[in-house]
Amino acid sequence: MNRQKKVAIITGASQGIGEGLVKAFRDRDYKVVATSRSIKESFDDGVHAVAGDIARPETAERVVREALERFGRIDTLVNNAGVFTAKPFVDITQEDFDHNFGVNVAGFFHITQRAAKAMLAQGSGHIVNITTSLVDQPIAGVPAALASLTKGGLNSVTKQLAIEFATTGIRVNAVSPGIIKTPMHSPETHEAMSALHPVGRIGEIRDIVDAVIYLEGASFVTGEILHVDGGQNAGRW
């Protein structure tokens, strides 16, 4: 086994953007540790699948431990796992609150803390958080208080950690998508969702994958929140 090959951990990796990211990193000859609740074992010996709830610290512990045991290093972590609950603020339940904070915040915290320790030990690394442009540009008719609380926190911590790690060789960035064509959104909603973007369409998985890969190679970029949202972040329209 060649332990010199770069290694990426990708959360929420069983479908949609996460699945696209696994393929993109493998196409670039990275080894990949892919995790989600429902992920299946891969037939590709360059992909190690770890099934588990990313909100739980024991899942994060296992993912990072097995990445190091199997591949010997961690170069990139993409915090892609996330949930979105579209409810009016006064209708949000305790279960909604716990689920969103569990996946979006605890899921980020536990694995990022452990991966960052490994990156600090090797003197290099890259962390990418997937957030949402609704944090910066709320849209009338799209209730997103939980996204603002949780993904907004990821935007803030992206900048904070970029500064904290700036002299260590670790970069921290975020990709802030608009609405992306994934299994999360049924086809009959696509037309209405397209109207929520100035360019008049929803995004494709490749749009987010391309942004992550750009950041991966952009060695002078850290603390960036890259909006990939069809113009949503530019302002009202």
N, C-alpha and C positions, 0 to 999 in steps of 0.2 A: 504493500500500500504506500502510495506517495503522499506523505504528510505535508509536502510543500504546496499542494494545491489549496486554493482558497476555499473557505467553508462559509456557507450562509445558513442561518436559521430563519425560517419563515413560519409565522403563525397564521392560523386561519387558512391552511394550505390545501384543503381538500377540494375546493371548487373556486370558481370565479377568479378574482384578482390573485388570490393566493396560488391557485393552480397555475395561472399564467406566469407568476413570478418563479415558481419552481422550474418550469420549463426554460425560462429566460436565463436563469443562473446556470442551469445544466448546459445550455447551449454555449455558455461562456466557460465551460469546463470547471465550474465550481462543484464541490461536494455540497449537498444540501441536506439539512435536517428539517423535515417538514412535520408540522404538528397541527392537529385540530381534534375536536371530539370524535369525529367520524372517519378519520383518515385510515386508509387501508395500506397494508404493507406493499412496498413498491417492488416491481421486478427489476428495477434499475439499481445496480449495486452502488451507484453514486448518490442514491437518495435513501436516507434512513427516516422512516416514518415513526412518529411517536404519538399515539392516541392519548388524549386526556383533556381535561378542562383547564384552559389556560388561566382561569381566575384563581386556581388553587396553587399555592406555593410548591407543593410536591410535584406538580406537572412541570413547572419551570425548572425545578431542581433536576428532574430526570432528563429533560431536554438538553440542558447545558452539560450535565455530566456525560450523557451518552454521545453528545457531539465531540467532546474532548477525548473520550475513550476510543471512539470509532475513527475519528478523523484528525485528532491531535491539535486542533486550533479552532478559533471562531473569529472570522474576519468581518462578517456582516450579520446584523440582526434586522429583519424587517417585521415590525409590529403591525401586521395586517389584520389580525383578528379584531372584529368589532361588531357591535349590535347597534341598531337604531330603532327607537320607539317613537312613533309619531302620534302623540296624544296631547291634548290641551293640558297646560300645566296643572290645573286643578283636578284633572282626572288621573294623574300619574299615581300609581299605587306603590306601596312599599316593595312589592315584588318587582315591579318595573325598575324602581330605583336601585335595588340590590343587584339585579341582573346587569344593568348598564354599567354600574360602577365596578361590578365584579369583572366583566370582560374587558371593558374599555380602560379602566384605571388600574385595578389590581393585576389584570392580565399584562398590562404594560410594565408595571412596577416590578413584579417578581422576576420575570425573565430578563428584563433590562438590567436590573441590579446584578444578577448572576453573570450575565454575558459580559457586562462592563468590567467585572473583576477579572475575567479571563483576558479581555482585551488590554486592560491595564498591565497585566503580567507580561504580555507579548509586545506591548508598546505600540499597538496599532489597532484600528477597528473603525467600523462605520455602523451607526444606528439610524434607521429610517422609520419614522412613525407615519401611519396612514390616518389622516384626520378627516375633516370635511369643511368645505367652503361655507356651509351654513353658519359656522362659528363666527365668521367675519361679515357675512352678508345674509342676515335672516331674510326669509321670503314670506310674505303675507300668505296665509293659508297653509303653510307647512310648519306645524308645531314641532319645535326641536329643542325644547328646554334641556332635556337630558343630554342631547348631543352637545349643546353649548357648555354644559357643566363638565362633561367628561372629555370630549374631543378638544374643547377649548383649553382644558388643562394640559392636554398633550402638546398643543401649540406652544403654550407657555414654557413647559418643561423642556421642549426641544431647544429653545433659545438658552434657557438656564444651563442645561447640560453641555451645550456647545461651548459656553464660556468656561464652565467648570473643567471640561476635558480638553480645552483648546491647546494646551502645551504638552499633552500626553500622547498625541498621535491618533486620538479618537475623534472622529467627526460625528455630529448629530444633526440630522435634517428631517424634514417632514414633507410629505406630499398631501395636498389638500384637494380631494376630488370634488367634482360636482356629482350628478347622478350618473352611474355607470351601468351599462347593460350587463347585468349578472343574473344568476338564478334568483336573486333576492327580489327582482322586479318582474312581474308577469308581463308578457308581451302586450296585453291589452292596455297597460298603463304607459307604454313607451311614448305614444303620441302626446299625451298630456304632460308627461315629464319633460319631453323635448322643449316645450314652451317655457320651461323654467330656466332655460339657458339662452343668453343673447345670440349664440350662433345657431339656435334652432334645432339642436339635436342633443341626445344624451351621449355620454362618452362610451368608448369601447374599452375593454380590458387592456388592450395594447397601449392605450393612451397612458394609463397609470404605470404599466410595466415599463414603458419607454422612459417615463419620468424617473422612476427608481433607478433604472440602469444609467441614466444620465448622471444622477447624483452619485452613484457608485464610482464613476470615473472622474468626477469633478473634485480633484484633490484640494482645491483652494476654496471650496464651498462648505461652510458649516454654519449652523444656526438658521438655515434657509427654510421657509415654508413655501413650497412650490405649488402654486395654484394650477390645477389641471381641471378646469371647470367650465369650459366654453364661454368664458367671459363673466361669470357670476361675480367674481371678486372685483371687477372693474367698477361696479357701482349699480345703481338702479337703472332699469330699462323699461 
